[in-house]
């Protein structure tokens, strides 16, 4: 705790600071709660995203197992190229986070004669799996940004609750004691002076 002036001006400054901390603390606590909820939701979205990826990869393996055409699938995979991931932005609890729009792909047109009939579905599933992985990375980024903001907000809540508000209260208490002592001393001096003046012979 720093040295403070034990004056009426400092008392007012400390009381104003205490009012301000008390006014902002509930807002920070609410933001902390919102961030905790949003982080939990983003983790649920990420787990759902990963489950969808597992299901799509499972479908691809099933096609390979059924049709035994790994070479053709490898050729399709080699030709498929993720060109662009369109991203947006969204405000979550005061934090701007990226959002997934869609994924754009390029690939050579398959030969309709040489390509097996099921490859269209395999290509579609493969695109979905790659798009889901890109979306998953964006969800991970959302969670990272929200976690960073939660850490900062928690530090501010702790600073207000555990340092600033108790410090202001203690400063106000010390100043009030000092001002009370000064007032008592002034009254005592006044009484002594009055007594002495009444004792002076006329």
HELIX and SHEET records of a PDB file:
HELIX    1   1 UNK A    8  UNK A   67  1                                  60    
HELIX    2   2 UNK A   70  UNK A   79  1                                  10    
HELIX    3   3 UNK A  119  UNK A  158  1                                  40    
HELIX    4   4 UNK A  159  UNK A  164  3                                   6    
HELIX    5   5 UNK A  165  UNK A  199  1                                  35    
SHEET    1   A 2 UNK A  81  UNK A  92  0                                        
SHEET    2   A 2 UNK A  95  UNK A 106 -1                                        
END                                                                             
